[in-house]
């Protein structure tokens, strides 16, 4: 029962990764990059001065037409930390 939903989430994540990687390379000169994915989450590393720009790029890319002919609005949850351990949350 759950596999079509999980498969759909995986497709959206994969398309988002492709778009984000291109945007990071073109618009930010490769200063931000995708490190890993965990289920439907995308882990990105960037300099602190780009965190707000990267967050907005991610929200735009993942919410505005992640797939061709996709009409369902999506909500993106963003979390930012100073380091991978997550001790310092910026939000």
C-alpha positions in Angstrom: 0.0 0.0 0.0 2.8 2.4 0.9 5.2 1.7 -2.0 3.5 3.9 -4.6 3.8 6.9 -2.1 7.4 6.1 -1.3 8.2 5.6 -5.0 6.6 9.0 -5.8 8.6 10.7 -3.0 11.8 9.1 -4.3 11.1 10.4 -7.9 10.5 13.9 -6.6 13.7 13.8 -4.5 15.7 12.5 -7.5 14.4 15.2 -9.9 15.1 17.8 -7.2 18.7 16.6 -6.8 19.3 17.0 -10.5 17.9 20.5 -10.6 19.6 21.6 -7.4 23.0 20.3 -8.5 22.7 22.2 -11.7 21.6 25.4 -10.0 24.4 25.2 -7.4 27.0 24.7 -10.2 25.6 27.5 -12.4 24.3 30.1 -10.0 26.7 29.6 -7.1 29.8 28.5 -8.9 29.8 25.2 -7.1 30.1 26.7 -3.6 27.2 24.7 -2.4 26.9 21.0 -3.1 24.7 18.0 -2.3 26.4 15.7 0.2 23.9 12.9 0.6 20.3 11.9 0.7 18.4 10.1 3.5 15.0 8.8 2.3 13.3 12.0 1.0 15.8 14.4 2.6 18.6 16.1 0.8 21.8 17.1 2.8 23.6 20.1 1.4 26.8 21.7 2.5 27.6 25.4 1.8 29.4 28.3 3.3 27.6 30.1 6.1 27.2 33.3 4.0 25.2 31.3 1.4 22.8 29.5 3.8 19.8 31.7 3.1 20.4 31.7 -0.6 20.7 28.0 -0.7 17.6 27.5 1.5 15.5 29.7 -0.9 16.9 27.8 -3.9 15.9 24.5 -2.4 12.4 25.7 -1.5 11.9 27.1 -5.0 13.3 24.0 -6.7 11.4 21.5 -4.6 8.0 23.3 -4.5 7.7 24.8 -8.0 7.1 21.9 -10.4 9.5 19.3 -9.1 8.2 16.9 -11.9 6.7 17.6 -15.3 2.9 17.8 -15.2 2.9 17.7 -11.4 0.0 19.7 -10.0 0.0 18.9 -6.3 1.4 21.7 -4.1 4.3 20.5 -1.9 5.6 21.7 1.4 9.3 21.8 2.1 10.8 21.7 5.6 14.3 23.2 5.9 16.6 22.7 8.8 20.1 24.3 9.1 22.9 23.4 11.4 26.4 24.8 11.9 27.8 21.3 11.8 26.6 17.8 10.9 26.0 16.9 14.6 23.1 19.4 14.7 24.0 21.1 17.9 23.4 24.6 16.5 20.1 25.1 14.8 19.7 28.4 12.9 15.9 28.3 12.7 
